[in-house]
């Protein structure tokens, strides 16, 4: 079984250089995510990171309210990313975080399920960001394999969520990253 808090933290670390390398003129560039430019994509990841602590601590969406709505990048997107990543990683590494019930939009789930979903989100959106900005989008192979471990038992749920796009076909002999991306609606 994969150590979810560890791979989540490593996915945050993997995505950080992609955020750091976004050029000033790239923030309005389209991303692989329908309807999102690069700024909206990074804002989504940062917002998701900032949701972790209150939810893991037992707050509901109503408790959080609209304080995490809107543009969270400000004038220094990397600093916003760093703050959000540190907070999310610490929350999932906290005592009891993996077992605590978390009131996410899809029902109360154990913290481990939520952490797995955040891991997928951060890792795959890191790939999206790399693609959108012309960076090397090769993900660490061990994180790709860990992501498969998280995705496989809940693939039907993830497909039905509408969050990842339609499963894509892959050529015979495709590498594991290409296979993972296809399951999550992306073409490498």
C-alpha positions in Angstrom: 0.0 0.0 0.0 1.3 3.4 -1.0 2.1 6.0 1.7 -0.4 8.6 0.6 0.9 11.5 2.6 4.3 10.9 1.2 3.4 10.6 -2.5 1.0 13.6 -2.1 3.9 15.7 -0.7 6.2 14.4 -3.5 3.6 15.4 -6.1 3.5 18.9 -4.6 7.3 19.0 -4.9 7.1 17.7 -8.5 4.6 20.3 -9.6 6.5 23.2 -8.0 9.2 23.6 -10.7 6.4 23.7 -13.3 4.8 26.6 -11.5 8.2 28.3 -11.0 9.0 28.1 -14.8 5.8 29.7 -16.0 6.8 32.7 -18.1 5.1 36.1 -17.6 3.4 35.9 -20.9 2.2 32.3 -20.4 -0.4 32.9 -17.6 -3.2 33.5 -20.2 -2.2 30.6 -22.4 -4.6 27.7 -22.8 -4.2 24.6 -20.8 -5.3 21.0 -21.6 -8.2 21.5 -19.2 -11.3 22.8 -21.0 -12.1 26.4 -20.1 -8.9 27.0 -18.0 -5.9 29.0 -19.0 -2.6 28.5 -17.2 -3.6 31.0 -14.4 -6.9 29.3 -13.8 -5.2 25.9 -13.7 -2.6 26.9 -11.2 -5.3 28.7 -9.1 -7.3 25.5 -9.1 -4.3 23.6 -7.7 -3.6 26.3 -5.1 -7.2 26.5 -4.0 -7.4 22.7 -3.7 -4.3 22.8 -1.5 -5.7 25.4 0.7 -8.9 23.4 1.2 -7.0 20.5 2.7 -6.3 21.9 6.2 -9.8 23.0 7.0 -11.4 19.9 5.7 -9.0 17.5 7.4 -9.5 19.5 10.6 -13.3 18.7 10.4 -14.7 21.9 8.8 -17.4 21.6 6.2 -17.7 23.5 2.9 -20.2 25.8 4.6 -17.6 26.5 7.4 -15.0 27.5 4.8 -17.5 29.5 2.8 -16.2 31.6 0.0 -12.9 32.5 1.5 -11.0 30.3 -1.0 -13.0 31.6 -4.1 -11.4 33.8 -6.7 -7.8 34.4 -7.6 -5.5 33.2 -5.0 -2.3 33.7 -7.0 -1.9 37.4 -6.4 1.2 39.0 -7.7 3.5 36.1 -6.7 2.0 32.8 -7.9 5.0 30.8 -6.8 4.8 32.1 -3.2 1.0 31.3 -3.2 1.8 27.8 -4.5 4.5 27.3 -1.8 2.3 28.4 1.0 -0.6 26.3 -0.2 1.6 23.2 -0.7 3.2 23.5 2.7 -0.1 23.8 4.4 -1.7 20.8 2.5 1.4 18.6 3.1 1.4 19.3 6.8 -2.3 18.7 7.2 -2.1 15.3 5.6 0.9 14.4 7.7 -0.9 15.4 10.9 -1.8 12.8 13.5 -5.0 10.9 12.5 -5.4 12.8 9.2 -5.7 9.6 7.1 -8.5 8.2 9.3 -10.4 11.4 10.0 -13.8 11.8 8.2 -13.5 14.6 5.6 -16.7 16.4 4.5 -15.9 16.7 0.8 -18.5 17.5 -1.9 -18.8 13.8 -2.8 -19.7 12.8 0.8 -17.8 12.2 4.0 -14.7 10.0 3.2 -11.7 9.0 5.2 -8.8 11.4 5.0 -6.9 8.7 3.1 -9.4 8.8 0.2 -9.3 12.6 0.1 -5.5 12.5 0.2 -5.4 10.1 -2.7 -7.7 12.4 -4.7 -5.5 15.4 -3.9 -2.4 13.4 -5.0 -4.0 12.6 -8.4 -5.1 16.2 -8.8 -1.7 17.8 -8.0 0.3 15.2 -10.1 -1.9 15.3 -13.2 -2.4 19.0 -13.1 1.3 19.4 -12.9 1.5 17.5 -16.1 -1.2 19.7 -17.6 0.8 22.8 -16.6 4.0 21.4 -18.1 2.2 20.7 -21.3 0.6 24.1 -21.4 3.9 25.9 -20.9 6.2 23.8 -23.1 8.1 22.2 -20.3 9.3 18.6 -20.0 6.1 16.8 -18.8 7.8 13.5 -17.8 6.5 12.6 -14.4 8.6 10.5 -11.9 7.9 6.9 -12.7 7.4 5.9 -9.1 4.7 8.6 -8.7 3.1 7.3 -11.9 3.0 3.8 -10.4 1.7 5.2 -7.1 -1.0 7.1 -9.0 -2.1 3.8 -10.7 -2.5 2.2 -7.2 -4.8 5.0 -6.2 -6.7 5.2 -9.5 -7.2 1.5 -10.2 -9.7 0.6 -7.4 -11.8 3.7 -8.1 -11.5 4.1 -11.8 -15.2 3.9 -12.5 -15.9 6.5 -9.8 -13.3 8.9 -11.2 -14.6 8.4 -14.8 -18.1 9.2 -13.6 -17.1 12.3 -11.7 -16.5 14.2 -14.9 -13.4 15.8 -13.4 -10.9 14.0 -15.6 -12.3 13.8 -19.1 -13.1 10.8 -21.3 -10.8 7.8 -21.2 -8.5 7.9 -24.2 -7.2 5.0 -26.3 -3.5 4.3 -26.2 -1.3 2.5 -28.7 0.0 -1.0 -27.9 3.2 -0.9 -25.9 2.5 2.7 -24.5 4.5 3.6 -21.5 2.9 3.7 -18.0 2.7 7.5 -18.0 0.8 7.5 -21.3 -1.5 4.8 -20.0 -2.2 6.7 -16.8 -2.9 9.9 -18.6 -5.3 8.1 -21.0 -7.3 6.7 -18.0 -7.6 10.3 -16.7 -8.7 11.7 -20.1 -5.5 13.0 -21.4 -3.4 12.3 -24.5 0.3 12.4 -24.1 
